[in-house]
Amino acid sequence: MFYNQPLAIRFGTEFLRHVDQVDHLEPYWDSLDIAVAWVRASGMEYLSDRLANFLRNGGHVSVIVGIDIQNTTREGLQALLDLESHGHCETFVYHNEASGVFHPKLYLFRNDEEARLIVGSNNITQSGLYVNVEAGLQIDTTVDASVVGQAIDALSSWKDTTSRLAVRLDPAFLAQLVSDEYVIDEARALANMRAAKETRAARPTPPLFGARRVIPPPPVTALGRRSHPARGRAVPAAGSAAPVLPAAAPAGTVLLMRLRKASLTTRTTQTQIPIRVVDTFFQGVTEVQSAHSGLRHGIHEAAARGGRNTMKLEIPEMADFAQPVARFERTPEGVVYETYDVGSPQGDQIMTTLEEGRGDNTTQLSISDADRATWWRPI
């Protein structure tokens, strides 16, 4: 599986699905190894509660993190330390005083027989998990596959404390990292980022590139419920001593759709939004804005047999598309969409994500006939 963020995948959403994956109310994966260049509280806010549940259910977590260029923060490392109270968890800090930046982004899930290896560009920051343009590749294979062995060897070398390039994190070492300014507070890191943006914005010449906002979803924490993935049914936890499984991964602020044109035989710009989507993602929305032209288009209710049926939407860009797909994003300024035809690079990425979602029911259909249905998937 190829991850193309943020067009067709939000890595944070997919990662939490892997962490939450269960089999008969038990965790599917036994262990999780992570190696990233940077970790911040902004990223751990999404992961901490879900990883704590993974640990309470018997999972093992090992994290290796870099501290170069002051992009890892004190709060991010503290959040990793806090996980140790929930189960078998260890964190190592890697840094080379001579040269080179610790820059891998590797996530490895394992059980007795299988492994899921993800190698890409996503750090554990809010931007890395949801906002930045990032890429990654997921490989599902057997736990004894050579590529898994190579990944385990790399992880072992990175947390080898005899090299003195890696140190096991504990409260005393974190305090030393802070006092020696290897890591800084999150507020200071954010202030540095804002200052850099203000400097760029104050330049006398116009910007050379376009601008398009990407909005991260709100964090979703564990709700003390158990979920059975096959039935999508939640039941209360049996008691405080029982393992607690988290709620589903956050739906996010982005919706991918395969659209149905009002007519398949004529050039048309009208599509219909199913009521189930209107009452969730589009709730309270009366218009959408094109990311291509900046124009706004209204959403209008359609009735059938005396009741609401669908909502009609004009999308001028899809007039000549044979199989239109779209990406809708909720922003502070309203819902913004971009649309492409399957067969284009962007359209193929969106369609692939929708098709993959049918395997785990994260993609829903308006009717049972997939060829004629509208498809949608939150990411």
C-alpha positions as CSV (number, residue, x, y, z in Angstrom):
1,M,0.0,0.0,0.0
2,F,1.4,3.4,-1.0
3,Y,0.6,6.4,1.3
4,N,0.1,9.7,-0.5
5,Q,-0.6,12.4,2.2
6,P,-2.7,14.5,2.3
7,L,-4.4,13.9,-1.1
8,A,-5.6,10.3,-0.5
9,I,-4.3,9.2,2.9
10,R,-3.8,10.7,6.4
11,F,-1.0,8.7,7.9
12,G,-2.2,9.3,11.4
13,T,-5.7,7.9,10.7
14,E,-4.2,4.8,9.0
15,F,-1.6,4.3,11.8
16,L,-4.3,4.4,14.5
17,R,-6.3,1.9,12.6
18,H,-3.3,-0.5,12.8
19,V,-2.8,0.2,16.5
20,D,-6.5,-0.4,17.2
21,Q,-6.8,-3.5,15.0
22,V,-8.3,-6.4,17.1
23,D,-9.1,-10.0,16.6
24,H,-11.9,-11.4,18.9
25,L,-11.4,-8.5,21.3
26,E,-7.6,-9.1,21.6
27,P,-4.9,-7.0,19.9
28,Y,-3.9,-8.3,16.5
29,W,-0.3,-7.1,16.9
30,D,2.0,-8.1,19.7
31,S,4.6,-5.5,19.3
32,L,5.3,-2.1,17.7
33,D,8.7,-0.7,16.9
34,I,9.0,3.0,15.8
35,A,12.0,5.0,14.7
36,V,11.4,8.7,13.8
37,A,13.5,11.9,13.5
38,W,11.2,14.0,15.6
39,V,8.4,13.7,18.2
40,R,6.3,16.5,19.6
41,A,3.3,16.8,21.9
42,S,1.2,17.9,18.9
43,G,1.7,14.4,17.5
44,M,1.5,12.4,20.7
45,E,-1.8,14.1,21.5
46,Y,-3.2,11.8,18.8
47,L,-1.3,8.7,19.8
48,S,-0.8,8.6,23.5
49,D,-4.2,7.3,24.6
50,R,-4.4,4.7,21.9
51,L,-0.8,3.5,22.5
52,A,-1.6,3.3,26.2
53,N,-4.5,0.9,25.4
54,F,-2.2,-1.1,23.1
55,L,0.2,-1.5,26.1
56,R,-2.6,-2.3,28.6
57,N,-3.7,-5.1,26.2
58,G,-0.3,-6.7,26.4
59,G,1.4,-5.1,23.5
60,H,5.1,-4.0,23.5
61,V,6.3,-0.7,22.2
62,S,9.8,0.4,21.5
63,V,10.6,3.9,20.1
64,I,13.8,5.5,18.8
65,V,13.7,9.2,18.3
66,G,16.2,11.8,17.1
67,I,16.7,15.3,18.6
68,D,18.4,17.1,15.8
69,I,17.7,20.8,14.8
70,Q,15.6,21.2,18.0
71,N,12.6,19.7,16.3
72,T,11.9,17.2,19.1
73,T,10.3,18.8,22.1
74,R,10.5,18.2,25.8
75,E,6.7,17.5,25.9
76,G,7.0,15.0,23.1
77,L,9.6,13.0,25.0
78,Q,7.7,13.3,28.2
79,A,4.6,11.8,26.5
80,L,6.7,8.8,25.5
81,L,8.0,8.4,29.0
82,D,4.5,8.5,30.4
83,L,3.6,5.5,28.3
84,E,5.9,3.3,30.4
85,S,3.3,3.4,33.2
86,H,0.9,1.5,31.0
87,G,3.0,-1.5,30.1
88,H,6.1,-2.7,28.4
89,C,7.5,0.5,26.6
90,E,10.9,1.8,26.1
91,T,12.3,4.9,24.4
92,F,15.8,5.6,23.1
93,V,17.2,8.9,22.0
94,Y,19.7,8.9,19.2
95,H,22.1,11.7,18.4
96,N,25.5,11.9,16.7
97,E,27.6,14.8,18.0
98,A,30.0,14.7,15.0
99,S,27.7,14.9,11.9
100,G,24.6,13.6,10.3
101,V,20.9,13.9,11.3
102,F,18.9,10.9,12.6
103,H,16.2,10.9,10.0
104,P,14.5,7.5,9.6
105,K,10.7,7.1,9.7
106,L,9.9,3.4,10.3
107,Y,6.9,1.7,11.9
108,L,7.0,-2.1,12.4
109,F,4.0,-4.1,13.7
110,R,4.6,-7.8,14.5
111,N,2.9,-10.9,16.0
112,D,3.9,-14.5,16.0
113,E,3.4,-15.0,12.3
114,E,2.9,-11.7,10.5
115,A,4.4,-8.3,10.2
116,R,3.4,-4.9,8.8
117,L,6.3,-2.6,7.9
118,I,5.7,1.0,7.0
119,V,8.7,3.1,5.8
120,G,8.1,6.7,4.8
121,S,8.5,10.3,5.7
122,N,6.0,10.8,8.6
123,N,7.4,12.0,12.0
124,I,5.3,12.0,15.1
125,T,4.1,15.6,14.9
126,Q,0.7,16.9,14.0
127,S,1.9,18.0,10.6
128,G,3.7,14.8,10.0
129,L,0.7,12.7,10.8
130,Y,-2.0,14.7,9.0
131,V,-1.0,17.9,7.2
132,N,2.4,17.7,5.4
133,V,2.8,16.3,1.9
134,E,4.3,12.9,2.9
135,A,4.8,9.5,1.3
136,G,5.2,6.0,2.6
137,L,5.0,2.4,1.7
138,Q,3.3,-0.4,3.7
139,I,4.4,-4.0,3.3
140,D,2.4,-6.8,4.8
141,T,4.4,-10.0,5.0
142,T,5.5,-12.9,7.2
143,V,7.4,-12.1,10.4
144,D,10.4,-14.2,9.1
145,A,10.6,-12.3,5.8
146,S,14.1,-11.0,5.0
147,V,12.9,-7.4,4.8
148,V,11.5,-7.7,8.4
149,G,14.8,-9.1,9.6
150,Q,16.7,-6.2,8.0
151,A,14.4,-3.7,9.6
152,I,14.8,-5.4,13.0
153,D,18.6,-5.3,12.5
154,A,18.5,-1.6,11.7
155,L,16.3,-0.9,14.8
156,S,18.7,-2.9,17.0
157,S,21.7,-0.9,15.7
158,W,20.0,2.4,16.3
159,K,19.2,1.6,20.0
160,D,22.6,0.1,20.7
161,T,23.7,2.0,23.8
162,T,27.3,0.7,23.6
163,S,27.9,3.0,20.7
164,R,27.0,6.0,22.9
165,L,25.0,7.3,20.0
166,A,21.8,6.0,21.7
167,V,20.7,6.6,25.3
168,R,17.7,5.0,27.0
169,L,15.3,7.8,28.0
170,D,14.5,8.3,31.7
171,P,13.4,11.3,33.7
172,A,16.9,12.3,34.7
173,F,18.2,12.1,31.1
174,L,15.2,14.1,29.8
175,A,16.0,16.8,32.4
176,Q,19.6,16.9,31.2
177,L,18.5,17.1,27.5
178,V,16.4,20.1,28.4
179,S,19.0,21.9,30.6
180,D,21.7,21.5,27.8
181,E,19.1,22.7,25.2
182,Y,19.2,19.6,23.1
183,V,15.4,19.8,23.2
184,I,13.2,22.8,23.8
185,D,9.6,23.3,25.0
186,E,6.8,23.0,22.5
187,A,5.8,26.6,22.9
188,R,9.3,27.8,22.0
189,A,9.3,25.4,19.0
190,L,6.0,26.8,17.8
191,A,7.1,30.4,18.3
192,N,10.2,29.6,16.1
193,M,7.9,28.2,13.4
194,R,5.6,31.3,13.5
195,A,8.5,33.7,13.3
196,A,9.9,31.9,10.2
197,K,6.4,32.1,8.5
198,E,6.1,35.8,9.4
199,T,9.5,36.5,7.9
200,R,8.5,34.8,4.6
201,A,5.2,36.7,4.6
202,A,6.9,40.1,5.0
203,R,9.1,39.7,1.9
204,P,8.5,42.5,-0.6
205,T,8.1,40.2,-3.6
206,P,5.0,38.2,-4.3
207,P,5.0,34.4,-3.4
208,L,6.2,32.1,-6.1
209,F,3.8,29.3,-5.3
210,G,0.1,28.8,-4.6
211,A,-1.4,28.3,-1.2
212,R,-3.9,25.6,0.0
213,R,-4.6,25.0,3.7
214,V,-4.8,21.5,5.1
215,I,-6.6,21.1,8.4
216,P,-5.7,18.3,10.9
217,P,-8.6,16.4,12.5
218,P,-9.3,16.7,16.2
219,P,-7.7,14.0,18.4
220,V,-9.9,11.1,19.4
221,T,-9.1,9.4,22.6
222,A,-10.0,5.9,23.9
223,L,-13.6,5.9,25.2
224,G,-13.5,2.8,27.4
225,R,-15.4,0.7,24.9
226,R,-14.7,-2.5,23.0
227,S,-15.3,-2.7,19.3
228,H,-15.6,-5.8,17.2
229,P,-14.4,-4.9,13.7
230,A,-16.4,-7.6,11.9
231,R,-19.7,-6.2,13.1
232,G,-18.8,-2.6,13.9
233,R,-20.6,-3.0,17.2
234,A,-19.5,-1.4,20.5
235,V,-20.1,-3.0,23.9
236,P,-19.2,-1.6,27.3
237,A,-16.0,-2.9,28.9
238,A,-16.8,-5.7,31.3
239,G,-14.9,-4.1,34.2
240,S,-12.1,-1.9,35.2
241,A,-9.6,-4.8,35.3
242,A,-10.4,-5.9,31.7
243,P,-8.4,-4.7,28.8
244,V,-9.9,-1.6,27.2
245,L,-10.0,-1.1,23.5
246,P,-10.2,2.3,22.0
247,A,-12.8,3.8,19.8
248,A,-12.4,3.8,16.0
249,A,-9.7,6.0,14.4
250,P,-10.7,9.6,13.9
251,A,-12.8,10.3,10.8
252,G,-10.9,13.5,10.2
253,T,-11.7,16.6,8.3
254,V,-11.4,15.0,4.8
255,L,-13.8,12.9,2.8
256,L,-13.0,11.1,-0.4
257,M,-15.9,10.3,-2.8
258,R,-16.5,8.5,-6.0
259,L,-19.3,10.7,-7.5
260,R,-22.3,9.6,-9.5
261,K,-23.1,12.0,-12.4
262,A,-26.8,12.9,-12.7
263,S,-26.7,11.4,-16.2
264,L,-24.2,8.9,-17.6
265,T,-25.1,9.6,-21.2
266,T,-24.8,13.4,-21.4
267,R,-22.3,16.0,-20.5
268,T,-23.3,17.0,-16.9
269,T,-21.9,18.8,-13.9
270,Q,-24.5,17.7,-11.4
271,T,-23.9,15.0,-8.7
272,Q,-26.0,13.7,-5.8
273,I,-24.8,13.6,-2.2
274,P,-26.4,10.7,-0.2
275,I,-28.4,11.8,2.9
276,R,-26.1,9.7,5.1
277,V,-23.2,11.9,4.0
278,V,-25.2,15.1,4.2
279,D,-26.2,14.4,7.8
280,T,-22.6,13.6,8.9
281,F,-19.7,15.3,7.0
282,F,-21.8,17.9,5.3
283,Q,-24.0,18.7,8.3
284,G,-24.9,22.4,8.3
285,V,-23.1,23.0,5.0
286,T,-25.0,24.8,2.3
287,E,-22.2,25.4,-0.2
288,V,-18.8,24.2,-1.2
289,Q,-15.8,26.0,-2.7
290,S,-13.7,24.8,-5.6
291,A,-10.0,24.5,-5.0
292,H,-9.5,24.8,-8.7
293,S,-11.4,28.0,-9.5
294,G,-12.3,29.5,-6.1
295,L,-16.0,29.6,-7.0
296,R,-18.7,28.5,-4.6
297,H,-21.5,26.1,-5.4
298,G,-24.7,25.5,-3.4
299,I,-26.0,22.2,-2.1
300,H,-29.7,21.9,-2.8
301,E,-32.1,19.4,-1.3
302,A,-33.9,16.9,-3.5
303,A,-37.1,15.2,-2.5
304,A,-38.7,11.9,-3.5
305,R,-42.0,10.3,-2.3
306,G,-42.6,13.1,0.1
307,G,-39.3,13.1,1.9
308,R,-35.6,14.0,1.6
309,N,-33.8,11.8,-0.9
310,T,-30.4,13.3,-1.7
311,M,-28.7,16.7,-2.0
312,K,-27.8,18.0,-5.4
313,L,-24.4,19.6,-6.1
314,E,-23.0,21.3,-9.1
315,I,-19.3,20.5,-9.9
316,P,-18.4,22.2,-13.2
317,E,-15.0,20.7,-13.4
318,M,-16.3,17.2,-13.9
319,A,-18.3,17.9,-17.0
320,D,-16.1,15.8,-19.3
321,F,-15.0,13.3,-16.6
322,A,-15.9,9.6,-17.3
323,Q,-15.5,8.6,-13.6
324,P,-15.2,11.6,-11.3
325,V,-13.7,11.4,-7.8
326,A,-13.4,14.2,-5.3
327,R,-11.7,15.2,-2.1
328,F,-13.7,17.4,0.3
329,E,-12.0,19.1,3.2
330,R,-13.6,21.0,6.1
331,T,-11.7,24.3,6.8
332,P,-12.5,27.3,8.9
333,E,-13.6,29.0,5.6
334,G,-16.0,26.2,4.7
335,V,-15.8,23.0,2.7
336,V,-13.3,23.1,-0.1
337,Y,-13.2,20.4,-2.8
338,E,-10.9,19.3,-5.6
339,T,-12.1,16.8,-8.2
340,Y,-10.3,14.6,-10.8
341,D,-11.1,11.9,-13.3
342,V,-10.0,8.4,-12.7
343,G,-7.1,7.8,-15.1
344,S,-5.3,11.0,-13.9
345,P,-2.6,10.6,-11.2
346,Q,-4.6,12.3,-8.5
347,G,-7.8,10.5,-9.5
348,D,-6.1,7.1,-9.5
349,Q,-4.7,7.8,-6.0
350,I,-8.1,8.7,-4.6
351,M,-9.8,5.8,-6.3
352,T,-7.2,3.3,-5.0
353,T,-7.8,4.6,-1.4
354,L,-11.6,4.2,-1.9
355,E,-11.2,0.6,-3.2
356,E,-8.9,-0.4,-0.4
357,G,-11.4,1.0,2.1
358,R,-14.0,-1.5,0.8
359,G,-11.8,-4.3,2.3
360,D,-12.3,-3.1,5.9
361,N,-15.6,-1.3,5.4
362,T,-14.1,2.2,5.8
363,T,-15.5,3.0,2.4
364,Q,-19.3,3.1,2.3
365,L,-21.7,2.8,-0.6
366,S,-25.0,4.6,-1.2
367,I,-26.6,1.4,-2.7
368,S,-25.5,-2.2,-2.9
369,D,-24.7,-2.0,-6.6
370,A,-21.1,-0.8,-6.5
371,D,-21.0,0.1,-10.2
372,R,-23.9,2.6,-9.8
373,A,-23.3,3.6,-6.2
374,T,-21.7,6.8,-4.7
375,W,-18.7,5.8,-2.6
376,W,-17.2,7.7,0.3
377,R,-14.5,7.3,2.8
378,P,-13.3,9.6,5.6
379,I,-9.6,9.9,6.0
